[in-house]
Amino acid sequence: MRRTHVRSFHAVLVQQSRLGGLTMAELREVLTEAWLTVAPRRMRRSTSNDR
């Protein structure tokens, strides 16, 4: 079964049972890295300069 409906949908999935094991810093890092994979180049540059 091909899941073409999610192919262009960008999401970060985290199991609810594992959320308690992540610090806010770890969660922020995961979300930021995921966002950077799909962000426009100009925004990636400005974000990487802030880090």
N, C-alpha and C positions, 0 to 999 in steps of 0.2 A: 504494500500500500504506500503510495507516494503522498507525501504531505506538502503539496504545493501551496496550500493556503498559509503556511508559516514560513515559507522560503524567503519572502521579502519583509517579514515582520521581525524587527529587532527587539529582543527581550533578554533579560537576565533572569534566570529562574533559580530561586534558592528555596530549598525545602524548609518548610516552617520549622521542622524539628531541629534544623541546624542553625537557625537564626540566633539562638541563645549562645551558640559557641563562637560567634563572630563579634569582634569589637567594632565600634563605630568606625574606627580608622580602617580596619580591614574591609568592611562593607563599602566604605567610601572609595577605597582603592579599587575594588572589584568593579563598582559601578562606573568610576571614572575611566578605567581602562577599557571597559566595554563601550562606553560612549565615544571614546577617542577612535574606536575602530570604524565608526560610521559618521563622525562629525565632519563638517566641511573643513578643508585644509586650513583656511584662515582662522577658524575657531580653534583648531588643534594647535596651531602655532601660538596663539595668544594664551591658551591654557597651559602649554608646556613652558612658556616663559614665566608663568605665575608659580610654577612648582619648584 
